[in-house]
Amino acid sequence: MEVEMEMTLDKLKPKQKGKILSSKGSGDVHRRLLEMGLVKGAVVEVEKVAPLGDPIEVKVKGYHLSLRKEEAAKLAVELL
């Protein structure tokens, strides 16, 4: 029996990976996240989280991004 764990990207700890299931929001920031490769099906690995939780450094499609916690909270992921 396989249990699917769904959460938002901001809840992942360093070294954890997740597959993006969906993204909430609209506007310029949302479009920019999609342009950077944070699209449905992409695998994201959390590399570092700042002491207060903001920003979050992630690796997606071979490159590194820094996301605000509020941006990461809009991305639903399945824990891998």
C-alpha positions, 0 to 999 in steps of 0.5 A: 500500500503506497501512501501519497503525502501532499504538502506545500514546498515551504514545508519540506526540509533540506535534502527532501525532494518533492514533485510539483502537483499544482500551483496556486495564484496568479499574476506576475509572480505566479507567471515568473515561477512557471517560467523558472521551471516550477511547473506541474511534474517538476522535481524540486529538492530543498537545498537550504532554508534560512534560519527564519524560514525565508528564503528557501533555496531549491534545485529544479531542473539542474539549477538553483533558485531562492524562493520567498516562503510565501511563494513556496507555500503556493506550490503543492508537492508530493513528497518523494 
